[in-house]
Amino acid sequence: MHLLFGHGYLGSRVARLWQAEGRSVHVVPRSEERARELASLGYTALVADVTDRESVRRILAGLP
């Protein structure tokens, strides 16, 4: 599993490369709307705000 914070220009390129290699890609957008968009591309989207420590802890606690 690969976890990617930030899905702008560089993050989206990295995610596509990992996905093309058959890797499981988890992305961390800040909004539910963006999470739905990314999920439609085949990523596992975990909503969190990287500036909010509790938000990040919550998603990391749920990872395998």
Secondary structure, DSSP 8 states (H G I E B T S, - for coil): -EEEE--SHHHHHHHHHHHHTT--EEEE-SSHHHHHHHHHTT-EE----TT-HHHHHHHHHT--
